[in-house]
Amino acid sequence: MNQIEVYLDETPVRFTEDGRVYVIDAIAVVTEAMIECTAMKRAAPLWENLVRQSPELLGYCHEIVDQDRNTVPVADSSGWDKIHEKLFELLLEQLSSQDGVCADEMAEAS
């Protein structure tokens, strides 16, 4: 399947030919725009946390094989809206529980 890349603030976000967004790419862009913390920029672990806390999100995704032969989740616009909503809830929860400090930074300080 061919992919289309769009760059947002120098970060690539891939889309399928039929307009579905690569979930991990979209999470990376959203978290980068929200938080300067390097730990929060790791999109794959954030996605894993989201799915663990809200497994229903997988119902909004399809898995495809990308050009590197990796299986990746993609979502249409309505699915991304649901994921995006839960992503913000998770980020706000993490920020409030850590008083704005990244978990990796807290671990390094101890």
N, C-alpha and C positions, 0 to 999 in steps of 0.2 A: 504494500500500500504506500503510495506517495504521500509525503508530508509537506506542509507549507510552514515556513518559519517567519514569524513576525518578531521584530526586536522592540522591546519596551525598556527604555533606559539601559541599552546595551545588553540586555538579557534576552536570550531567545525563548520564545514561546511557540511550541509546535502545535499545528492543527492538522486534522485529517482532511482529505479532499472534500468530505461532506460537512466540514465545519466543526467537528468535535475537537475540544481542546485536550491536550495532554495534561492530565491533572497535576503531575509532579512539577511540570514547567510553570503552570499557573500558580501553584502554591509558592514556588520560589520567588516569582515576581511580586506577589501580594505581600509576602512576609518581608522581602527586601525593602519594599516601599514603606512598610509599617515600622520596622524595628531595625536598628543598626547592629544589633547583637549577632555575632557570627553564628552562635549556636542556633538561633532562631531561623537562620537562613537555610538550614538543612531541611530541604523539602521532603525527602523520602521518609525520615523519621517522623516528621510531623504528620504525614499521610498515614503512616502506620499507627500513630497515636489516635488519629481521627477515626480510623476504621475500628480500632480496639474499643473506643468509647461509643462509637455510633456505627455499628456494623451495617445498618440499613443504607449507609452511603454507597456501599458496593452495588446496591440495586440501581443506582443512578449511573453506573459506569459500565463500559464494555472494555474487555481486554483485547489489545491488538499486539501484533508483533511489529516492532519498529525496524528501521533500516539497519540497526545493529543487531537484529535478531533477539532483542529483549522483549519480554512481555510487559506492556505498560497500560495503565488505566487511562481511558479517555472518557469524556462526558460531553453531552450536548449542553446547550445553554441553560435549560431548566435544571439539569443535573448539577451543573457547575453552581447555579444559584444556591442549591441545597448544601453543597459542599462548602461553598464560600461562607454561608451563614454559620455552619458548625466550626469552620476554621477560625472565624473571629471569636466565637465563644471560647474555643480552646486557648487561643492566644491571650485573650483577656483574663481567663482563669489562671494561666501560667504567670502572666505579668503580675496579677494581684497577689498571688501566693508567694511570689519571689520579690515583691517590692521593686519590680523593674530590673532586677539583676538576673543575668543569665545563669542557668543551672551549671554550665561548664565553668563559668567564672567563680561561682560559689564553691564548686568542688576544688578548684585550684587554690582558692584562698584558705581552705581549711587544711 
